[in-house]
Amino acid sequence: MTPINYHILVALGDGPKHGYAIMREIDERTEGSFRVLPGTLYSTIKKMLAASLIKECAPPKGDGAVDERRRYYRIEPLGRRQAADETERMAALVQGARRKGFAAAR
Amino acid sequence: MNLTRQLFGVLMRLCPRSFRETFGKDAVLDLVDLLRAERRERGAIAASTTFVRAVIDILSTAWRERMLGRVRPRRRRPRFVQLGPSIRSAYRNLSAKPDFTLLVVTVLALGIGANSAIFDTVYATLLKPLPFPEAQELVVLHETDRARGIRGNDVSPANFEDWRETSTTFRDLAAMASTTANLTGGHEPELVNLLRVTSSFLPVLGVEPEPGRGFAAEEDRAGGERVAIVTRRFALRRFAERTDAIGAWLDLDGERYRVIGIMPATFRFPSGDVDVLVPLAMKQTEREQRRSYYLTVIGRLAPGIPIEAANEEMAALAAHLEEQYPESNAENGVEVTGLRDHLVGAHGSSLLLLLAAAGALLLIAVVNVANLLLARGSTRQREIAVRAALGESRGRMISQLMTEAFMLSVAGTLGGLVVGSWAARLLGVLTPAHLEPERSTLHLATCVFAFVLSGCVSLGVGLIPAVSLSRSGLTTILRAGGGTASPGRGSVGARSALVVSEVALALVLVGLGSITVRSFVELMRIDPGFRTDSLLTMRVERSGRTAPRADPSQGQSSEHHRRTAFYSELQERVARLPGVVSTGVVTTLPLTHSGGSTGFTIENPPFEPDVDPIAVFRSISPNYFRTLGIALREGRDFAESDGPRTPGVAVVNETLAERFFSGQAVVGRHLVVWGERLEVVGMVEDVQQVSFVDSPRPAIYVPTAQRSWGYFDPKELAVRASRDPEALAADVRAEVWAIDPDQPIASIRTMESIISDQTLEARFRTWLLTSFAAVALLLSALGVYGVLSYVVSTRRTEIGLRVALGAARADVLRLVVSFGMRLVLYGVAIGVAASLLLGRWIGGLFYAIEPSDPWMLLAACSVLIAVAFTAVMLPAMRAARMDPLTSLRSQ
């Protein structure tokens, strides 16, 4: 799984979002170290839609900040499973590396 | 941001349709939001970087998406896919000749820089949204006077009230009047710029004080509570800490005002120098005035109402008022103008002209660079021929050459943005001050503009050489039999066309340059009617508590008496200062601002004037004419003896005498102003009252000692010095404060600096267009020289043969010169036609000269032909001196 796919899945983890919200979420969560721009974002979204990892959906109701102009996406069960697997895999990797003494210098 | 949106919209079109239809709209929305957020949170530079990255991101996405559909079915490499090697080899080629690369990049950087800087100014003036919500609904309303042909007049209070009550095409109307007030109670007395506004003013503009509140309707009535809103600029200056400003008191002209709000820093309307806003609070008598015009009226159109509808409605309304009040409203109309048009005024067309001139300069630069690339290309003919012979496709070769052009133009653009941001600061002069505060960075839109420009430049620079070179590939090398390739006719043809267009463009620019210079010389030649050197001026306005208005025991005359006493004491004291020749006071000095006019009548007029006469009106002290150096033509000057107890007297100017007495003796006649009978005792020469380019208007001067003329009472002091006037300023100020420490003093300046400010824009424009013309001349001469040298070098064999067979040197010279000059003359002919067309379009932009002035055009042609002739002669002489043996042996 490529980093951008992973980031998009994680961004959709807590509910449907539109493209711009996904971009902002990734930017904020990674503190600007991983940035996605619209071209790349939507071409990735297109692939993920085709692979049934995510799905387009109606804008969420009841939420104050709904933008009617935009398309919303939600995560599919397959996408959630893959993201969970990926998280486990990376956690295992990190754990293994830590045990060998790799840690960020403080 | 609109521009950004459009640009991204265009870029999205590069993506396949299916992708665009699904995601295009969202992507553009996201980009606009992203850039806006970026600009807000990280500043303009970060936003520009993101902008560039976003453009690249879209381009590469478009590429990938398109390739996705194409690569799969036929497993063939697309033609342009190998960008990497192209870029690497372009980089190798360019860095192999650093001087050439540097020259090209510099030329392009200057061209793109000049364009970006001017575009930035155009954007700030003409394109950038005004800082008000739904600004396109905002309009300005003026009265017009058909009989006198006056447009853009201010509005009388009674008409304003009627308009506001009756009109239906506006959401609301508001009125304002600019004035000044003496602010006392601080450390130093200060003259502040006051804006008196109706309570509807801020709601109409759609802005609110922050913190604080706007004016309530009951505060806008005579006798209402005295409240004030201050601008951020003033609050920072006066209160430093802005929180305690609300509720503070201001002593303006002796009245106490409570501060109820602070305007945000972005508020700069009608100009950036407003300090305090107070309610207009007109008295009943004021509300009924129909014949004094001093309100500026703005309005907000009702939703969906076009400005034409408002104009129609107001025209009908004006006609109705004309019927109802024939004595005041006869021949009065109304004009509704969009707020931006009103603010930009004549600046717009002048700016667009500069942008067009800069564009022409860039075109010349591009043509020159294309020529340079062609010339360099001809030395690379062998490489290209060999590559063609080895089976490289034409598309591949074009892409190689285009990559070089693209890299050059990107480097040029980056340099251009640096040049541009520096130049834009200089160009700040050209932005009307109320449209934008000073900036230090370019607008985002300008960066977009520069990169779009860069795309066009790389096409222009690269395509011609690329196509013409790759066409001459294989056949040429075969024909030349492996020696130095001599290019086909096509290549010379392409170059000749480039030179012709270059010369034509240069002629247009040189013509424009000579017209501006000529117009500027005319402007400088204007006689303002007075001596402008060694004159110190300042505003010393008596009012407020220093000259109490309501003194029941003595009434108005007491206030007038005090004012007169103040000014005569001040003049006496200043006249005693060393280096002072004489002093005078006046309502407003010439060339500072309009100052005001008044209507008058003539006793026993020699003929009945068509319209009620109006004259510029000035109340002056006896030494005023002497101090300014205004010559007395007939009769006498005012004397100390013209006092309140002697009969009223006046001095008129030549234009008044000419217009209303048609040259008959004017001294001894009588005028009636404000019901007061005045004997004309003298006539003086005309002075330029409002601006340099104003045609002279009738003027009446009255002695200030005789009576108070309200608004027209003196406010400004002029001091004629025998030494440096600026050095006198401190002494004069000390004398003012010696009489009254609470007296504010403002605008201390020399007359020369006032004039220099008035002509600043003209001077700057002249300088800019002249330098454009000079650079255009130089570049086109270089172009002509380059092409001719090239032609001579390719025809060495032919020339050598001719000389060997007995042709005289003069024949060779004639051959080359006639070829070169033919190109130049074609260019000149096209340039003349273009200049004449342009002249029709820009008529009226220049003072005292028609843009298609034949003499100026002739001068421009001669200069250009002379320079071009020199450029032609150099290679021609070289050809004529050529030794036939050497040139034949080189084959």
Interface residues (C-beta under 8 A of the other chain):
Chain A: H18 G19 Y20 M23 R24 L37 P38 G39 T40 L41 Y42 S43 I45 K46 R69 R70 R71
Chain B: F19 T22 F23 K25 D26 A27 V28 L29 D30 L31 D33 L34 A37 T50 R53 A54 D57 I58 L59 S60 T61 A62 R64 E65
